[in-house]
Amino acid sequence: MISDNERLDHKIIARIVETGARVLDLGCGTGDLLFLLAKEKRARVEGIEVDDEAIFKCVEKGLSVTHRDIDSGLSEYPDKSFDYVILNQSMQEVKRVDFVINEALRVGKKVIVGFPNFAHFSARWQMFFQGKSPVTPALPFRWYDTPNLHFLSISDFWAYVREKKFKLQSVNYLGKDHEIHFFPNLFARSAIFVLTK
């Protein structure tokens, strides 16, 4: 059973992923989500991560993780070799978003994309009244040490999905500790989209 202490985005992704699914997590970090999916959903999990320290933490959890940059593609994986490919809190850090998402859609039947919403009201407040790049719980880095390369909003990603003609399976909007159901571009700290081609 999933603990109340789990991150909200991890709980929602665990709710989306079916029991026994094959899962590839792109930019898996320290492997907390993969570990949860393996334990609670008996998913067959694999991760890709570029940070050596994070990989060591994955290995300590008994996870299979490959050291590589997801911007270089997924050529070693055949088409539709995973039920789910996850880009949770990593898509905004890749250099070639189109390429990475299309590669994820090639190797996965479904792609779960989670990202911070740069149009959250607290970020807007800081930009408007302080005239500074925002620092919020969902965007905890200062402008000079942020790993984020793309500063997108929920509305931006909706427009991207429509432009690329991806099929949207579901979308969840997240607040601090609950889901958001109204004006998500203003009130959601992050979002989780499930896409197919």
N, C-alpha and C positions, 0 to 999 in steps of 0.2 A: 504494500500500500504506500502511496506517495505521501511523504511527510508534509506537514504544514510549513516546515522550515525551508522547503524547496523554493527556488526562485519562481516567480509567477510565469515567466516565459518558458521555463523548463516544464512546469506543470502542464501548460497548454500544449506544448509540443508532445509531451508524453501522452496526452489525451488524444492527439491527432494520430500518432503512430500506432499501427495495429500490432498486436502480439505476434512475435516471431518474424517481424519485418526485417529486411536487409537495409541497413542504414549507413550512409557515408556522411560524415560531418566535416565540412570544409572550414578550416580555421577553428578546430575543436578546442583550442585553449588547453586548460588543465584536465579536460575530459569529464567534467562533472555531469554534463548532459548525456554523454555516451554511457557513462557508468549507470545513470538512472535508467536509461532505456534498456540496457543489458539486464539490469537487475529486475526492474518492474515489468517490462514488456517482453522479456526474453528475446530481445532483438539481437540480430547478428550485426555487430557494430564495427565500424572502422573509421579512423579519423585521419585527417591531413592537417599538419601544423608546421609552421616555420620556426617557432620559438623553441630553442633547445630546452630551456628550463621547464616550459609547459609540457614538452614531450616526456621529460623525466617523470613528471607528476602523473602523466597518463600511464606510463609503464608501471609505476608503483601501484596503480589501480588495476593492473592486469589487462590494459587495453591495447589493441593493435593500432598503432599510429605510424604514418609515414611522414618523414621529414621532407617537405617540399613547399614551394610557393604555388598557391592555387592559380596565380596569374599565368603560370606556364601551361595550364591545361590539365586534362585528365586522359591523355592518350592511352595510358596503360589499361584503362577500363573499357570493356565493350559496351555497346548501346544497351540501355535498360538493364544494367547489371545490379541495380539497387531499386528497392521499392521507394525509398526516400533519400534525397540528398538535402542536407541541411546547410544553410548559410545563416546562422544565427549570430547577430552582432559582429559579422565579419564582412558582409557585402559592401558596407560603406568604406571599408579599408582597402579594397582591391583596386588595382589600377585600371583594369579592363573589365568593367561591369558587364557589358553586353556579352563578351567572350565567355566570362566565367559563368554567367547565368545560362547561356546556351549550352555550354559544356555540361553543366549540372542537369539541364533538361534532357540532354542526350543520354547520360548514363543513369539517370533516375526517372522512374515513372512519375514521381511527384517531387517538387522542390519546395522546401519550407524556407522562406526568407523572413528573417526577423531583423529589425533595425530600429535605432533610436529616431524619434520624431524631432527634427530640428525646428519645427514650427510650434512646439508646445508653448503654452502661454508664458511659462516662466522664462523660456529662452527669448521670446518676443519682448517681454518686460525688460530684461537686461539689455537687449539691443536698443530698444527705444529710449528707455529712461537713463541708462548708464552709458550708452554708446560703446559698449564693450562686447567682445565675443562672449557668448553665454557659457557659464559653468553651472550645470544642474546635476541632480542625481543620475539622470539618463545620459548626460554629456559631461562626465566628471573631469575632463582634461582641459588645460588652458590652451590657448591657440598655438603656443610654441612647442607643446609636447604631445599634441593629439595624434593618434594613429589614423584618424578619419581623413580620408581624401575627398569624400563626397558628402556634402551637407544637404540632405534631402528631407522632405516632409512626406507625410502620408499622402497628401494630394499629388506631390511629384511622382510617387511610386504608382499611384492609381493611373496617372496619365501615361507613365511608361508601360504599364501592363496593357492598356488600351492600344497604345501606339504599336507595340510589338505583337498584338493580337494573341497574347497568352490567354489560356483558359484559367479562370480563377475558381478554385475548388472551395476555398473558405478564407475568411480574414477575421482576425481578432485584434482588438485594440486594448492596450494595457495601460493602466494607471499604476500607482505605487504598489497596491496590494489587491487590486480587483480589476475586472474588465470594464472598459468604457463603452457606453452605448449611444452617446450623443456627442455631436461636434468633435469627432476624434482628432481632426487635424489641429484643433485648439487644445484639447484636454488630455489626449493620450500621450504618454511618455514614449511609447514604442508601439510597433505593430508587428503582427506575424501573418504573412500571406502564404497560402498554399497554391502553387501554380502547376499547370501541366501545359503541354504544347497542343 
